[in-house]
Amino acid sequence: MNKKIFIILICIIVLIIAVIIGFSRIKEEDDSANYENYNIYNEEETNMDNNAIITEKLQDVVIQGVVELHHNGFIYIFNGQHFGEYGFEMEEYTRSNIDDKNQKCIDFFTSEEYDTSYIEEGDLLICTGDLTKYSIGNDDFDTKDNSIIVLKSDDFEKMKQETIKGERTAVVTVGEYFDSNGEIYLKYEISEKGYKLPFVLKFNIKEDNAKVLGNLKKGEKVKVQYKDSNVSLEQLTINSIEAY
């Protein structure tokens, strides 16, 4: 290879490197601009929420709810369960934002103390403090200096299984019933340590070929027999259901 060709190749390589570097800088500038726009948008959304009208302030109340999110300095508890298009809201639960101030947390069963790193998505929280309700957006809850009681999701699942097997007592009512397609939500209410701990299971009576006795109406107490109570909650099927 002669000297002239070698110099040309070097120039081509330098040109390619320069193009790559230039493209990278342009992309970084675009990403930076997008990030700034994202922050501005979120700041506007936050300001909108902060400007929402306060409709009610409740002091020294006890609320409970299932943890949906726990990150970025806040804990969000949900007032329902996810069941596809219908969903199911619990009147005993509250939807609210809680500031993560590294509060003291107490395990529901063991009474051992932790900080808020103990809280995970799916856990049930019982909190005491002040509730602020807004006209739009989510409500806020201030735990003040009070500890947060944490019922771990695994422990709650165990309680549900024990209830289905008859090892733990609970009041069972019809949460919702859709006669057109046979879907029914059964609401179980466990009482433990002075707290009401409800949970809901969803079934399709028609698909289960279940025997139905009485008139199934929302709020009606029922007796339920399952075909096999030793399976997981997701695999349960109803053998018979009786309203009384």
N, C-alpha and C positions, 0 to 999 in steps of 0.2 A: 504494500500500500504506500503510494507516494505521499509526500508531505502535504500537498494541496488537498487531497481527499481526506486526509486525517483531520486537517483544520476544519473542513466543511462538516464532518461528522461531529466534532466537538461543538461547533456552533449550533447544530441541530439539537443536540442533547441539552445544551444550556437553554435554548429557546423553549423546549418542552418543559424543563424544570420551572422556568419562569412562568409559563402558562398555568401549570399546576398550582404554584404558590399563589398566583393572582386569583385563581378560582377559589382556593381555600379561604383567602381573606374576604372575598365577596360573600361567601357562604356564612362565615363567622359574623359579618356585619348584619346579614339578613336575620340570622338566628337571634342576635342580640336585639334587633328591632322587634322581632316577634315576641321575645321574652318581655320587653318593656311594655308592648301593647297588651300582652296577657296580664301583666301586673296591674296596668291601668284599668283594664276591664274588670278584674277581680276586685280592685279597690272600689270601683264604682258600685259593684254589686254589694260589697260589704257596707258601703255607706247607705245604700238603699235600705238594707236590712236594719241598720242602726237607726235610720230615720222612721222606722215603722212605728205606728201609734201603739202605745202601751194600753191594753184594755183592762188589765187586772194585775194586782200584786198580792200574792199570798205569802204570809210570813209563817215560819216554823211549821211547815207542812211536810208530810212524808210522801214521797213518790217512788215509783219503781218502774223499770223498763229494761228491755233487752239491749245490750250494747251492739249498735250497728257499726260504728266507727270509733277508733281510738288512735288519733295521730295529730301531729301539728299543734299540740297544746290544748286539745279539747277532746271531750268524750261525748258522743252522740247516742242517746238512748231512744229506742223506737217503741211505739205503742201498739204493735201488732205482730202478726206472723205472715210470712209470704206464702200465699197459696194461689199462685197463678193470677188469673184475671180478676177473681173476686177479692182475694185478700181477706184478712180478718183482723179487726181492731179490738183490742182489749180495753174495756172500760176501766180496769184496775191499773193499766199502764199509762205512762205519760211520755209524750214525744218532746225531748228537750236537749239543749246543748249545756254541757257542764264544763267549766274551765278545769283543765288538769293542773292543779296547784300542788301536785305531789301530796295529796291528802292521805291521811291514814286510812287504810282499808282493813276490814275485818272479815275473815272467812265465815260464811254463814254457819257452817257445821263445826269447824275446829276452834273458832274464835281466835285463831292466830292472827297477828298483825303484820301488815305489809304496806308498801307504798303503792301508788297507782300503776306501777309497772306490772302489778299482779292482775290488772284488769285486761281481759281479752274479748275480742268480738264473740258474741254468743252468750256471754255471761249475763246473769240477771243482777241488776243493781238495785239496792234499796237505800234511798238517800233522804236526809233530813235537812231542811234549809228553807230558802225563800225562792218562790217561783214567780217569774215575770212573764206574763202572757202578752203577745203582740197581735195586732190586726192582720199582719202578714208575716210569712216566714216561720221559723221555729222559735219556740219559747226558750227562755234562759233559766237556769237553776243555779243558785249560789249555795253551796254546801256549808259556807262559812267555816266554822271550826269543827264541824261535825264529821265523824268518820263515815265512810261509805261501806255498807254491808255488801259483800260479794258472794253470790251463789254461783259457783263455777258451772259452766254449761254441762260438763261431764256428770257432776253431782245431780244436776236437775234432770238430766236424761235418765239417770239411775232411779230417781224418784218417780218419774213417769212410768218406767218399766215395772216398778214395784206396785204402782197403782193399778196398772192393767192386769197384773197377775193376782190382784186381790190382797197383796201383802201390806198395802197402805190404803186407807180410806179416803174417799173423795166424793163430792157431790157432782153428778153428771147431768148436764142440761143440753138442750138443743141450742146451739149457737146460731145457726142458720140452716134452713132446709129449702132446697129447690126441687119441688115435686116434679117439675117438667123433665129433668134429667137425672133425678135420683141423688144428687150431691147433697151431702149433709156434713155440717161441722159440729162435732161433739165437744163441748167445753167441760173440762175437768177442773175442779177447784180443790186444791189441797190446802189444808190448814196446818201450819207448822210454826211453832215459836211465836204465835200471835200474829202471823202474817198470812195473807191470802196469796196463794201461788197458783194461778190458773195456767192451763195450757190447752191447746186445741188440736184435735185430730180431724182429718178430712177423709171421708169415705164416699163411695158410690153404692147405695143400697141395691140398685138395679143390677149392677155388675156383680155384686157379692151374692145376689139371689137371697138376700136376707129376709127373714120372717119379720114382718112388722105388725105390732099389736098396739092399737090405740091410735090417736091422732097426733102426728108429730108437728108441733108448733114451736116457734122460737120462744125460748125461756122455759119450756116444759121439761120437767125432770124425767129422766129415762133410766131404764135398766138395760145394760148391753151385755151380750154374750158374744165372745169371739170364737172363731173356728179353731184358732191356735194362739194362745196368749204367750207362748214361749218364743215367738219370732220377734224380729225387730219391729219398731213402731211403723216403719214404712211398709212392712209386709203384712200388717194386720188386715183381716177381713172380718166383717160382721156376720155372725150366724143368726142372731135375732136381736131385735130392739123393741122395748115395750115402754110406752108412755104411761105415766101414772100421776 
